[in-house]
């Protein structure tokens, strides 16, 4: 790996994670905010459920890694919540098994390091009409099933003391969420991702973690080398590039 070693933030999940750099997504926003401060590592796998996650958990998060992540953001649940297919194929995972799978993921992540922090994202809602229009068939996915899996994830996280963001509720706080938050009824639009990133930053800001992982609180890499711009004629005042707040960042303060 290249150096210097920065804090690592790992995004682990299914398509809501894999596509988080598309459509001005929440992963891309997070990477922009933490530029020169932390490395955002994408481990997203479209179509996966919590069973798939368990199969690779030890490989994605090895205990003997030289550097353990400072923050892991986990999302599984939407695919798990799909109705079981008569053939036995498909992504469905029964709710009790889903809960136990997520429990195992949380326990594994907690064991990595005393400094590894965890945020779980629950299954977001879906726009069933848009989903049917885009995919052209019944995917066996409903807003109600997403609610059940979301509620179960919240309950588990409260039991384990893990930070959790209830996306099912968060997205629906916007009046026009059905038309604004999705690209295809499932995956997030720019507007949907803005809600996700606001919720993530809120959790990070309010958490009593040491060190504080908020982007404004982490040190900037090589600040002493950063050149000065906006120097006045006398050279008495100047602003370093590394100390500047850019317009597209200040909205996330």
Secondary structure, 3 states (H helix, E strand, C coil): CCCCCCEEEEEEECHHHHCCCCCCCHHHHHHHHCCCCEEEEEEECCCCCHHHHHHHHHHHCCCCCCCCCCEEEEECCCCCCCCCCCCCCCCCCCHHHHHHHHHHHHHHHHHHCCCCEEEEECCCCCCHHHHHHHHCCCCCCCHHHHHHHHHHHHHHHHHHCCEEECHHHHHHCCCCHHHHCECCCCCECHHHHHHHHHHHHHHHHHCCCCCCCCCCCCCCCCHHHCCEECCCCCCCCCEEHHHCCCHHHHCCC
